[in-house]
């Protein structure tokens, strides 16, 4: 079963195209280093819930769009190896992402798969 890194973040709508460019580069880098899949999604049907919701989770503002993404790997050990390579990849040498979205509101984590149909 694949190991999954999941991400949830808010991107200002004005920066969406810049974010998509960054995501394309990130996907290329992760895949070159061995990730199985790399997926980025923009929110389409995510109402602002009264208690919990995707927009609430990242404190999305009216002028922001929620991004949901994930990367899959063969295993957690393989994920750790790949991420170590990604973090020193020269294509990520700049901190441009800091100008595109607020990383403090990004939620991320690793998950062990238990069911794939």
For each residue, the residues with C-beta under 8 A, 3 or more apart:
1: 112 113 114 115 116
2: 36 37 72 73 74 113 116
3: 72 73 74 75 76 78 79 110 111 112 113
4: 70 71 72 73 110 111 112 113
5: 70 71 73 79 83 108 109 110 111
6: 68 69 70 108 109 110 111
7: 67 68 69 70 106 107 108
8: 54 57 58 66 67 68 69 106 107 108
9: 58 66 67 101 102 103 105 106 107
10: 55 58 59 60 61 64 65 66 67 101 102 105
11: 15 16 19 64 65 67 100 101
12: 15 16 61 63 64 100 101
13: 16 63 64 65
14: 63
15: 11 12 18 19 99 100 101
16: 11 12 13 19 20 42 65
17: 20 21
18: 15 21 22 99 100
19: 11 15 16 22 23 67 100 101
20: 16 17 23 24 40
21: 17 18 24 25
22: 18 19 25 26 96 97 100
23: 19 20 26 27 40 69
24: 20 21 27 28
25: 21 22 28 29 91
26: 22 23 29 30 38 92
27: 23 24 30 31 38 40
28: 24 25 31 32
29: 25 26 32 33 86 89 91 92
30: 26 27 33 35 38 71 82 86
31: 27 28 34 35 38
32: 28 29
33: 29 30 82 85 86 89
34: 31 73 74 78 81 82 85
35: 30 31 38 71 72 73 82
36: 2 72 73 74
37: 2 70 71 72
38: 26 27 30 31 35 69 71
39: 69 70 71
40: 20 23 27 67 69
41: 67 68 69
42: 16 65 66 67
43: 46 54 55 65 66 67 68
44:
45:
46: 43 53 54 55 66
47: 53 55
48: 53 55 56 60
49: 52 53 55 56
50:
51: 56
52: 49 56 57
53: 46 47 48 49 56 57
54: 8 43 46 57 58 60 66 68
55: 10 43 46 47 48 49 58 60 66
56: 48 49 51 52 53 59 60
57: 8 52 53 54 107
58: 8 9 10 54 55 66 105 106 107
59: 10 56 105
60: 10 48 54 55 56 64 65 66
61: 10 12 64
62:
63: 12 13 14
64: 10 11 12 13 60 61
65: 10 11 13 16 42 43 60
66: 8 9 10 42 43 46 54 55 58 60
67: 7 8 9 10 11 19 40 41 42 43 101
68: 6 7 8 41 43 54
69: 6 7 8 23 38 39 40 41
70: 4 5 6 7 37 39
71: 4 5 30 35 37 38 39 79
72: 2 3 4 35 36 37
73: 2 3 4 5 34 35 36 76 78 79 82
74: 2 3 34 36 78
75: 3 78 79
76: 3 73 79 80 110 112
77: 80 81
78: 3 34 73 74 75 81 82
79: 3 5 71 73 75 76 82 83 110
80: 76 77 83 84
81: 34 77 78 84 85
82: 30 33 34 35 73 78 79 85 86
83: 5 79 80 86 87
84: 80 81 87 88
85: 33 34 81 82 88 89
86: 29 30 33 82 83 89 92
87: 83 84 92
88: 84 85
89: 29 33 85 86 92
90: 93
91: 25 29
92: 26 29 86 87 89
93: 90
94:
95: 98 99
96: 22 99 100
97: 22 100 101 103
98: 95 103
99: 15 18 95 96
100: 11 12 15 18 19 22 96 97
101: 9 10 11 12 15 19 67 97 105 106
102: 9 10 105 106
103: 9 97 98 106
104:
105: 9 10 58 59 101 102
106: 7 8 9 58 101 102 103
107: 7 8 9 57 58
108: 5 6 7 8
109: 5 6
110: 3 4 5 6 76 79
111: 3 4 5 6
112: 1 3 4 76
113: 1 2 3 4 116
114: 1
115: 1
116: 1 2 113
117:
